[in-house]
Amino acid sequence: MSIAQSVVIIPFYKDTLNTNEEISLQQCEKILSPHIKIAIKPRSLTLPKKVSSLIKLNGVVNFDDHFFAGIAGYNRLMLSQDFYGQFLDYECLLIYQTDAFVFKDELDYWCSQGWDYIGAPWIRRKDDGAIKAAVTGIQQAVSTQFNLKKNGVPNKYQFDNKVGNGGFSLRRVNKFHELCGTEKGRIETYLAQTAHQYNEDAFWSVEANRKKMLLKIPDWQTALRFSFEIYPERALRLNNGELPFGCHDWDQYPEFWRPIFESQGYSL
């Protein structure tokens, strides 16, 4: 059986859509219409009625309701072989949560680059001078290597400039399916925690490669071309004024995104 290159996966967890979610879906259809788009949802949920007028779905895959009952359930789904096993006919999947937005169709390009995981990097809030940047780099490396913690959770240096957020992220399906089996012990340790530092994207971004490189993940500069999330104004400057493939959590930065979305035909 031949493997298709990519599929867009859109999670739904409730039977209504707000205005921002409608914008997200409308833009997904506008830009990513050539690609296969599949909704994932709780087994008991009926998709919102407006979905069919906003986006053409090629399929719907149901999972047990508990996977969508909260962040803990979603983390468990995104760290399970059962999830990735549903999409082994595809080389890559793009998680497109309903607070994501896509600017241009670069899905095939990013799938062809050979990375196993890409998401918006967790960039620092401000630019550092050369000396501070060097010191911070050492703090990041040491903190990650030895899993240094503060107040019982991984310290902030483990996340500085790491790649990256899972809400708009590309994942190589076969690799993720494999690691959800071989790394089950570490995954269960993460799932036993409730702090956001143990979310599923933290596992893939930080934990997976802590001792040994299991995932091919680009540097943060490359990942900025893929997606923005936090500090988008700085992200745009660091990306030489170029918008990325997409973004996530845009409704948290309305003043920054408003003129850009207006240029795309949307009023925030």
Short mmCIF file of the C-alpha atoms (twelve columns), coordinates in Angstrom:
data_MODEL
# 
_entry.id   MODEL 
# 
loop_
_atom_site.group_PDB 
_atom_site.id 
_atom_site.type_symbol 
_atom_site.label_atom_id 
_atom_site.label_alt_id 
_atom_site.label_comp_id 
_atom_site.label_asym_id 
_atom_site.label_seq_id 
_atom_site.Cartn_x 
_atom_site.Cartn_y 
_atom_site.Cartn_z 
_atom_site.pdbx_PDB_model_num 
ATOM 1   C CA . MET A 1   0.000   0.000  0.000  1 
ATOM 2   C CA . SER A 2   1.363   3.416  -0.916 1 
ATOM 3   C CA . ILE A 3   1.640   6.011  1.837  1 
ATOM 4   C CA . ALA A 4   0.100   9.446  1.282  1 
ATOM 5   C CA . GLN A 5   2.312   12.360 2.193  1 
ATOM 6   C CA . SER A 6   0.203   14.275 4.692  1 
ATOM 7   C CA . VAL A 7   -3.121  14.666 6.456  1 
ATOM 8   C CA . VAL A 8   -4.568  17.569 8.453  1 
ATOM 9   C CA . ILE A 9   -6.025  16.506 11.808 1 
ATOM 10  C CA . ILE A 10  -8.548  18.859 13.445 1 
ATOM 11  C CA . PRO A 11  -9.604  18.066 17.033 1 
ATOM 12  C CA . PHE A 12  -13.174 18.875 18.130 1 
ATOM 13  C CA . TYR A 13  -14.369 18.502 21.699 1 
ATOM 14  C CA . LYS A 14  -17.662 20.457 21.893 1 
ATOM 15  C CA . ASP A 15  -20.809 20.907 19.807 1 
ATOM 16  C CA . THR A 16  -20.485 24.677 19.314 1 
ATOM 17  C CA . LEU A 17  -18.019 27.023 17.637 1 
ATOM 18  C CA . ASN A 18  -17.135 30.566 18.615 1 
ATOM 19  C CA . THR A 19  -16.285 33.245 16.055 1 
ATOM 20  C CA . ASN A 20  -12.534 32.743 16.319 1 
ATOM 21  C CA . GLU A 21  -12.885 28.998 15.802 1 
ATOM 22  C CA . GLU A 22  -14.985 29.641 12.711 1 
ATOM 23  C CA . ILE A 23  -12.213 31.882 11.366 1 
ATOM 24  C CA . SER A 24  -9.660  29.160 12.035 1 
ATOM 25  C CA . LEU A 25  -11.659 26.526 10.146 1 
ATOM 26  C CA . GLN A 26  -12.530 28.842 7.275  1 
ATOM 27  C CA . GLN A 27  -8.866  29.684 6.759  1 
ATOM 28  C CA . CYS A 28  -7.889  26.022 6.948  1 
ATOM 29  C CA . GLU A 29  -10.253 25.274 4.077  1 
ATOM 30  C CA . LYS A 30  -9.150  28.329 2.115  1 
ATOM 31  C CA . ILE A 31  -5.432  27.518 2.260  1 
ATOM 32  C CA . LEU A 32  -5.259  23.751 2.769  1 
ATOM 33  C CA . SER A 33  -8.139  22.691 0.514  1 
ATOM 34  C CA . PRO A 34  -5.919  20.400 -1.640 1 
ATOM 35  C CA . HIS A 35  -5.105  18.254 1.390  1 
ATOM 36  C CA . ILE A 36  -6.989  15.509 3.208  1 
ATOM 37  C CA . LYS A 37  -8.613  16.891 6.354  1 
ATOM 38  C CA . ILE A 38  -9.922  14.618 9.095  1 
ATOM 39  C CA . ALA A 39  -11.756 15.579 12.277 1 
ATOM 40  C CA . ILE A 40  -11.080 13.738 15.507 1 
ATOM 41  C CA . LYS A 41  -13.689 13.889 18.245 1 
ATOM 42  C CA . PRO A 42  -15.263 12.147 21.236 1 
ATOM 43  C CA . ARG A 43  -17.355 9.161  20.236 1 
ATOM 44  C CA . SER A 44  -20.527 10.685 21.694 1 
ATOM 45  C CA . LEU A 45  -20.109 14.133 20.114 1 
ATOM 46  C CA . THR A 46  -22.056 15.381 17.110 1 
ATOM 47  C CA . LEU A 47  -19.948 17.914 15.231 1 
ATOM 48  C CA . PRO A 48  -21.195 21.523 15.279 1 
ATOM 49  C CA . LYS A 49  -23.697 22.130 12.479 1 
ATOM 50  C CA . LYS A 50  -21.656 25.007 11.051 1 
ATOM 51  C CA . VAL A 51  -18.601 22.851 10.425 1 
ATOM 52  C CA . SER A 52  -19.877 21.572 7.074  1 
ATOM 53  C CA . SER A 53  -20.336 25.125 5.770  1 
ATOM 54  C CA . LEU A 54  -16.827 26.175 6.831  1 
ATOM 55  C CA . ILE A 55  -14.621 23.271 5.839  1 
ATOM 56  C CA . LYS A 56  -14.770 20.151 3.687  1 
ATOM 57  C CA . LEU A 57  -13.801 17.181 5.827  1 
ATOM 58  C CA . ASN A 58  -12.644 13.950 4.219  1 
ATOM 59  C CA . GLY A 59  -13.438 11.899 7.279  1 
ATOM 60  C CA . VAL A 60  -14.105 11.732 11.001 1 
ATOM 61  C CA . VAL A 61  -12.294 9.476  13.471 1 
ATOM 62  C CA . ASN A 62  -13.848 8.849  16.876 1 
ATOM 63  C CA . PHE A 63  -11.995 8.166  20.109 1 
ATOM 64  C CA . ASP A 64  -13.273 7.411  23.595 1 
ATOM 65  C CA . ASP A 65  -14.812 10.436 25.287 1 
ATOM 66  C CA . HIS A 66  -12.293 10.559 28.133 1 
ATOM 67  C CA . PHE A 67  -9.561  11.642 25.708 1 
ATOM 68  C CA . PHE A 68  -11.414 14.937 25.198 1 
ATOM 69  C CA . ALA A 69  -12.598 15.571 28.764 1 
ATOM 70  C CA . GLY A 70  -9.686  17.899 29.564 1 
ATOM 71  C CA . ILE A 71  -5.987  18.525 29.065 1 
ATOM 72  C CA . ALA A 72  -5.000  15.294 30.813 1 
ATOM 73  C CA . GLY A 73  -7.143  13.226 28.462 1 
ATOM 74  C CA . TYR A 74  -5.831  15.011 25.378 1 
ATOM 75  C CA . ASN A 75  -2.241  14.488 26.568 1 
ATOM 76  C CA . ARG A 76  -2.951  10.771 26.865 1 
ATOM 77  C CA . LEU A 77  -4.396  10.656 23.337 1 
ATOM 78  C CA . MET A 78  -1.421  12.480 21.807 1 
ATOM 79  C CA . LEU A 79  0.969   10.102 23.575 1 
ATOM 80  C CA . SER A 80  -0.812  6.899  22.534 1 
ATOM 81  C CA . GLN A 81  -0.095  4.347  19.829 1 
ATOM 82  C CA . ASP A 82  -3.843  4.069  19.269 1 
ATOM 83  C CA . PHE A 83  -3.957  7.646  17.986 1 
ATOM 84  C CA . TYR A 84  -1.047  7.448  15.551 1 
ATOM 85  C CA . GLY A 85  -2.084  3.942  14.527 1 
ATOM 86  C CA . GLN A 86  -5.196  5.436  12.921 1 
ATOM 87  C CA . PHE A 87  -3.032  7.427  10.496 1 
ATOM 88  C CA . LEU A 88  -0.255  5.049  9.446  1 
ATOM 89  C CA . ASP A 89  -1.373  5.452  5.829  1 
ATOM 90  C CA . TYR A 90  0.170   8.947  5.966  1 
ATOM 91  C CA . GLU A 91  3.778   10.034 6.233  1 
ATOM 92  C CA . CYS A 92  3.055   13.187 8.250  1 
ATOM 93  C CA . LEU A 93  0.105   14.622 10.106 1 
ATOM 94  C CA . LEU A 94  -0.537  18.267 10.861 1 
ATOM 95  C CA . ILE A 95  -2.332  18.904 14.139 1 
ATOM 96  C CA . TYR A 96  -4.540  21.928 13.469 1 
ATOM 97  C CA . GLN A 97  -6.369  22.916 16.636 1 
ATOM 98  C CA . THR A 98  -9.234  25.374 16.307 1 
ATOM 99  C CA . ASP A 99  -7.062  28.185 17.661 1 
ATOM 100 C CA . ALA A 100 -4.578  27.746 14.806 1 
ATOM 101 C CA . PHE A 101 -4.350  29.771 11.589 1 
ATOM 102 C CA . VAL A 102 -2.499  29.031 8.366  1 
ATOM 103 C CA . PHE A 103 -1.086  31.700 6.047  1 
ATOM 104 C CA . LYS A 104 0.194   29.704 3.066  1 
ATOM 105 C CA . ASP A 105 0.169   26.134 1.829  1 
ATOM 106 C CA . GLU A 106 3.584   24.796 2.781  1 
ATOM 107 C CA . LEU A 107 2.410   21.450 4.111  1 
ATOM 108 C CA . ASP A 108 4.132   19.328 1.475  1 
ATOM 109 C CA . TYR A 109 7.301   21.410 1.806  1 
ATOM 110 C CA . TRP A 110 7.569   20.861 5.551  1 
ATOM 111 C CA . CYS A 111 6.709   17.190 5.236  1 
ATOM 112 C CA . SER A 112 9.544   16.802 2.726  1 
ATOM 113 C CA . GLN A 113 12.182  18.369 4.995  1 
ATOM 114 C CA . GLY A 114 12.797  15.201 6.982  1 
ATOM 115 C CA . TRP A 115 11.914  16.526 10.432 1 
ATOM 116 C CA . ASP A 116 9.991   14.260 12.792 1 
ATOM 117 C CA . TYR A 117 8.414   17.061 14.826 1 
ATOM 118 C CA . ILE A 118 7.931   20.801 14.315 1 
ATOM 119 C CA . GLY A 119 5.898   23.310 16.285 1 
ATOM 120 C CA . ALA A 120 6.135   26.967 17.214 1 
ATOM 121 C CA . PRO A 121 9.297   27.501 19.283 1 
ATOM 122 C CA . TRP A 122 8.974   28.786 22.837 1 
ATOM 123 C CA . ILE A 123 11.146  31.811 22.205 1 
ATOM 124 C CA . ARG A 124 12.388  34.075 24.971 1 
ATOM 125 C CA . ARG A 125 10.526  37.321 25.627 1 
ATOM 126 C CA . LYS A 126 13.401  39.633 24.700 1 
ATOM 127 C CA . ASP A 127 16.740  39.639 22.942 1 
ATOM 128 C CA . ASP A 128 19.822  38.814 25.000 1 
ATOM 129 C CA . GLY A 129 23.275  40.283 24.614 1 
ATOM 130 C CA . ALA A 130 26.051  37.963 23.478 1 
ATOM 131 C CA . ILE A 131 27.316  37.202 26.986 1 
ATOM 132 C CA . LYS A 132 23.883  36.567 28.482 1 
ATOM 133 C CA . ALA A 133 22.920  34.446 25.477 1 
ATOM 134 C CA . ALA A 134 25.996  32.272 26.021 1 
ATOM 135 C CA . VAL A 135 25.235  31.879 29.731 1 
ATOM 136 C CA . THR A 136 21.601  31.079 28.976 1 
ATOM 137 C CA . GLY A 137 22.684  28.472 26.445 1 
ATOM 138 C CA . ILE A 138 24.747  26.718 29.099 1 
ATOM 139 C CA . GLN A 139 21.829  26.883 31.552 1 
ATOM 140 C CA . GLN A 140 19.539  25.370 28.927 1 
ATOM 141 C CA . ALA A 141 21.912  22.521 28.106 1 
ATOM 142 C CA . VAL A 142 22.652  21.643 31.738 1 
ATOM 143 C CA . SER A 143 19.015  21.961 32.826 1 
ATOM 144 C CA . THR A 144 17.839  19.689 30.025 1 
ATOM 145 C CA . GLN A 145 20.599  17.106 30.382 1 
ATOM 146 C CA . PHE A 146 20.053  16.696 34.126 1 
ATOM 147 C CA . ASN A 147 16.324  17.534 34.201 1 
ATOM 148 C CA . LEU A 148 16.816  20.338 36.717 1 
ATOM 149 C CA . LYS A 149 13.609  21.347 38.443 1 
ATOM 150 C CA . LYS A 150 12.137  24.217 40.411 1 
ATOM 151 C CA . ASN A 151 9.222   23.644 42.776 1 
ATOM 152 C CA . GLY A 152 9.046   20.061 41.597 1 
ATOM 153 C CA . VAL A 153 8.662   20.746 37.864 1 
ATOM 154 C CA . PRO A 154 11.186  21.157 35.029 1 
ATOM 155 C CA . ASN A 155 12.721  24.634 35.239 1 
ATOM 156 C CA . LYS A 156 12.122  27.350 32.651 1 
ATOM 157 C CA . TYR A 157 15.496  26.907 30.975 1 
ATOM 158 C CA . GLN A 158 14.428  23.491 29.703 1 
ATOM 159 C CA . PHE A 159 11.809  25.191 27.545 1 
ATOM 160 C CA . ASP A 160 13.674  28.283 26.328 1 
ATOM 161 C CA . ASN A 161 13.788  28.216 22.507 1 
ATOM 162 C CA . LYS A 162 12.631  24.599 22.416 1 
ATOM 163 C CA . VAL A 163 10.583  23.356 19.451 1 
ATOM 164 C CA . GLY A 164 7.785   23.424 20.178 1 
ATOM 165 C CA . ASN A 165 4.060   23.896 20.699 1 
ATOM 166 C CA . GLY A 166 1.752   21.057 19.680 1 
ATOM 167 C CA . GLY A 167 -1.396  23.006 18.762 1 
ATOM 168 C CA . PHE A 168 -0.169  23.588 15.198 1 
ATOM 169 C CA . SER A 169 2.461   20.932 14.711 1 
ATOM 170 C CA . LEU A 170 3.789   18.490 12.140 1 
ATOM 171 C CA . ARG A 171 4.456   14.924 13.279 1 
ATOM 172 C CA . ARG A 172 6.002   12.014 11.380 1 
ATOM 173 C CA . VAL A 173 3.398   9.337  11.953 1 
ATOM 174 C CA . ASN A 174 5.450   6.137  11.886 1 
ATOM 175 C CA . LYS A 175 8.091   7.585  14.210 1 
ATOM 176 C CA . PHE A 176 5.531   8.813  16.746 1 
ATOM 177 C CA . HIS A 177 3.689   5.489  16.613 1 
ATOM 178 C CA . GLU A 178 6.961   3.674  17.287 1 
ATOM 179 C CA . LEU A 179 8.033   5.923  20.175 1 
ATOM 180 C CA . CYS A 180 4.651   5.710  21.892 1 
ATOM 181 C CA . GLY A 181 5.486   2.023  22.287 1 
ATOM 182 C CA . THR A 182 9.207   2.059  23.045 1 
ATOM 183 C CA . GLU A 183 8.986   5.051  25.421 1 
ATOM 184 C CA . LYS A 184 5.871   3.909  27.253 1 
ATOM 185 C CA . GLY A 185 7.580   4.026  30.652 1 
ATOM 186 C CA . ARG A 186 8.631   7.647  30.302 1 
ATOM 187 C CA . ILE A 187 5.246   8.522  28.834 1 
ATOM 188 C CA . GLU A 188 3.429   7.077  31.843 1 
ATOM 189 C CA . THR A 189 5.663   9.135  34.144 1 
ATOM 190 C CA . TYR A 190 4.610   12.266 32.267 1 
ATOM 191 C CA . LEU A 191 0.941   11.324 32.254 1 
ATOM 192 C CA . ALA A 192 1.014   10.907 36.035 1 
ATOM 193 C CA . GLN A 193 1.803   14.636 36.389 1 
ATOM 194 C CA . THR A 194 -0.655  17.528 36.112 1 
ATOM 195 C CA . ALA A 195 1.596   20.595 35.649 1 
ATOM 196 C CA . HIS A 196 1.688   22.106 32.154 1 
ATOM 197 C CA . GLN A 197 5.423   21.384 32.010 1 
ATOM 198 C CA . TYR A 198 4.365   17.754 31.495 1 
ATOM 199 C CA . ASN A 199 1.959   18.339 28.611 1 
ATOM 200 C CA . GLU A 200 2.283   16.106 25.570 1 
ATOM 201 C CA . ASP A 201 4.173   18.671 23.519 1 
ATOM 202 C CA . ALA A 202 6.687   19.061 26.358 1 
ATOM 203 C CA . PHE A 203 7.324   15.330 26.145 1 
ATOM 204 C CA . TRP A 204 8.076   15.477 22.427 1 
ATOM 205 C CA . SER A 205 10.008  18.756 22.610 1 
ATOM 206 C CA . VAL A 206 12.094  18.199 25.737 1 
ATOM 207 C CA . GLU A 207 11.856  14.698 27.179 1 
ATOM 208 C CA . ALA A 208 12.104  12.578 24.027 1 
ATOM 209 C CA . ASN A 209 15.604  13.815 23.155 1 
ATOM 210 C CA . ARG A 210 16.869  14.370 26.708 1 
ATOM 211 C CA . LYS A 211 19.434  11.563 26.763 1 
ATOM 212 C CA . LYS A 212 19.511  10.449 23.141 1 
ATOM 213 C CA . MET A 213 18.231  11.928 19.894 1 
ATOM 214 C CA . LEU A 214 15.067  10.000 19.118 1 
ATOM 215 C CA . LEU A 215 13.342  12.724 17.089 1 
ATOM 216 C CA . LYS A 216 14.721  14.960 14.366 1 
ATOM 217 C CA . ILE A 217 13.622  18.428 15.486 1 
ATOM 218 C CA . PRO A 218 14.795  21.654 13.807 1 
ATOM 219 C CA . ASP A 219 16.413  24.570 15.613 1 
ATOM 220 C CA . TRP A 220 14.171  27.383 16.778 1 
ATOM 221 C CA . GLN A 221 15.166  29.666 13.912 1 
ATOM 222 C CA . THR A 222 13.946  27.115 11.361 1 
ATOM 223 C CA . ALA A 223 10.829  26.435 13.421 1 
ATOM 224 C CA . LEU A 224 9.915   30.144 13.344 1 
ATOM 225 C CA . ARG A 225 9.417   29.742 9.604  1 
ATOM 226 C CA . PHE A 226 6.913   27.012 10.436 1 
ATOM 227 C CA . SER A 227 4.876   28.686 13.200 1 
ATOM 228 C CA . PHE A 228 4.593   31.507 15.742 1 
ATOM 229 C CA . GLU A 229 2.926   31.284 19.126 1 
ATOM 230 C CA . ILE A 230 4.303   33.309 22.066 1 
ATOM 231 C CA . TYR A 231 5.705   36.835 21.647 1 
ATOM 232 C CA . PRO A 232 4.614   37.052 17.991 1 
ATOM 233 C CA . GLU A 233 5.976   40.576 17.509 1 
ATOM 234 C CA . ARG A 234 9.470   39.399 18.401 1 
ATOM 235 C CA . ALA A 235 8.937   36.227 16.378 1 
ATOM 236 C CA . LEU A 236 8.126   38.280 13.281 1 
ATOM 237 C CA . ARG A 237 11.242  40.384 13.756 1 
ATOM 238 C CA . LEU A 238 13.425  37.309 14.248 1 
ATOM 239 C CA . ASN A 239 11.889  35.807 11.111 1 
ATOM 240 C CA . ASN A 240 12.973  38.843 9.070  1 
ATOM 241 C CA . GLY A 241 9.440   40.215 8.821  1 
ATOM 242 C CA . GLU A 242 8.119   37.083 7.095  1 
ATOM 243 C CA . LEU A 243 4.937   35.355 8.211  1 
ATOM 244 C CA . PRO A 244 5.343   31.626 8.874  1 
ATOM 245 C CA . PHE A 245 3.383   28.684 7.499  1 
ATOM 246 C CA . GLY A 246 0.915   29.139 10.364 1 
ATOM 247 C CA . CYS A 247 0.437   30.178 13.973 1 
ATOM 248 C CA . HIS A 248 -1.217  28.997 17.172 1 
ATOM 249 C CA . ASP A 249 -3.013  30.662 20.092 1 
ATOM 250 C CA . TRP A 250 -3.465  33.809 18.020 1 
ATOM 251 C CA . ASP A 251 -6.508  34.942 19.993 1 
ATOM 252 C CA . GLN A 252 -4.212  35.626 22.960 1 
ATOM 253 C CA . TYR A 253 -2.457  38.399 20.994 1 
ATOM 254 C CA . PRO A 254 -5.328  40.233 19.246 1 
ATOM 255 C CA . GLU A 255 -3.601  43.605 18.948 1 
ATOM 256 C CA . PHE A 256 -0.672  42.085 17.095 1 
ATOM 257 C CA . TRP A 257 -2.705  39.822 14.832 1 
ATOM 258 C CA . ARG A 258 -5.623  42.154 14.066 1 
ATOM 259 C CA . PRO A 259 -4.059  44.028 11.085 1 
ATOM 260 C CA . ILE A 260 -2.535  40.829 9.728  1 
ATOM 261 C CA . PHE A 261 -5.850  39.003 9.884  1 
ATOM 262 C CA . GLU A 262 -7.584  41.971 8.267  1 
ATOM 263 C CA . SER A 263 -5.185  41.587 5.333  1 
ATOM 264 C CA . GLN A 264 -6.412  37.974 5.112  1 
ATOM 265 C CA . GLY A 265 -10.044 39.118 5.038  1 
ATOM 266 C CA . TYR A 266 -11.029 38.641 8.697  1 
ATOM 267 C CA . SER A 267 -12.128 41.166 11.303 1 
ATOM 268 C CA . LEU A 268 -11.149 40.415 14.904 1 
# 
